[in-house]
């Protein structure tokens, strides 16, 4: 019998041993009660003023300095490696550390710049963190599974172990990016929290009573602590958007086929009804734009059979800017979903939606109530696709080591279920397509109520019923899953921090159902105080450029609004 605990501990210790001694914390991390927020000034006590200057700069600012030779790539890489090492010690956010390789790569970039007086590419010297689904040479991809340690996706002797690289990894290297760490995920990837038997639980650095989100939770926590300026996660039910929202970051879930997923590890690979997609998280919209534009400049459609040939389209962004600059000559129109009729969002989320709506109106644009086909039905259809194999893929991964499944996963996958037949899968695919058609026509129909002679430009909606989940209390995903069923582009817009003096409990609230009651009961204003609160903006398929322009516009306005 495999001793899964010993294997997990050995893996954890081997990764932690890669942190240079000078960067180890000398005293234990205080409890969440003593020190709720470990971002900002707390983590910065361990950094030099120069390291703070570098790591506080957003991805666009870093690239501007590294591509012009103003900052050395090596100095930038060392600063982010240090801050990432600290972040990991504070919240358990890393699965793999390859700082030495990153610093060596950065030195090569500096040597290249010194000789040629030009950068290798638009991401020259920019550190980029990666969710632990990307294969990177010389390090493992465990995806949180103990049975994957020392293997290639659970298989031994493939010849790919520690040498194979995912398509996007190759592209990032060609663009000059510095790769230095891979971040934590929940084993299976199928949870809005990040927990596994190797690193334990990844907490939210802004409020350590709460989850950092999932499944790209390590990305959210690391970037939230500014241990990375920009990174890539994946999203099949909210897994980019949830960690971005819970950590006060910008993030985008592109439509499937926009960004290259080729050669990445995954759960239930071959389930093609709802594809997981890859996309960036960062501290600014500019960061997301920078890396998406750069990846698309590599023509990923020539190397990933599922990527559509859609280069970056400046004209989509320009169309939004033209409306904004028309000074009232033309308007934008937004739909708004205050709640989905099944679960009422908690007070901080309702206030965030309200702030965004008021901001849009103050800017002179139109807001209409969004009354689409049921999002609960969308979530029900989506959930079926995750169970096509009856849990076979996931159960076989756990069987490799005999490790137990986290409680966050057992609700959906605790017991093996019967596999869907071919005709049952076809039936679900028909339901999905019919729902997509119905929703598409509803969106088209809004042209009659916007007053702009166009349908709604984007929808403002909650991403989850809470600012962030409490550990083991994320049970309702319909607020994020509808987007995946429809394959819409969706971004995260950070809005505010929860405030116990404003976001008070709804006394005497009459719950709509058991799930609604659980969400209402889970809200504690004191516990949530200071947590990030965000909303999502949803656009139609392949509208990433338009959506990022809208997100940046509203983000800028909110910056002024909240200050």
Buried (B, 14 or more C-beta within 10 A) or exposed (E): EEEBEEBBBBBBEEBBEBBEEEBEEEEEBEEBEEEBBBBEEBBBEBBEEEBBEBBBBBBBBBBBBBBEBEBBBBBBBBBBBBBBBBBBBBBBBBBBBBBEBBBEBBBEBBEBBEEEEEBBBBBBBBBBBBBBBBBBEEBBBBBBBBBBBEBBBBEEEEEBBEEBBBBBBBBBBBBBBBBBBBBBBBBBBBBBBBBBBBBEBBBBBBBBBBBBBBBBBBBBBBBBBBBBBBBBBBBBBBBBBBBBBBBBBBBBBBBBBBBBBBBBBBBBEEBEBBBBBBBBBBBBBBBBBBBBBBBBBBEBBEBBEBBEEBEBBEEBBBBBEEBBEEEEEBBBBBBBBBBBEBBBBBBBBBBBBEBBBEBBEEBEBBBBEBEBBBBBBBBBBBBBBBBBBBBEBBBEBBEBBEBEBBEBBEEBBEEEBEEBEEEEBEEBBEBBEEBBEBBBEBBEEBBEBBEBEBBBBBBBBBBBBBBBBBBBBBBBBBBBBBBBBBBBBBBBBBBBBBBBEEBEBEEEEEBBEEBBBBBBEBBEBEBBBBBBBBBBBBBBBBBBBBBBBBBBBBBEBBEEBEE
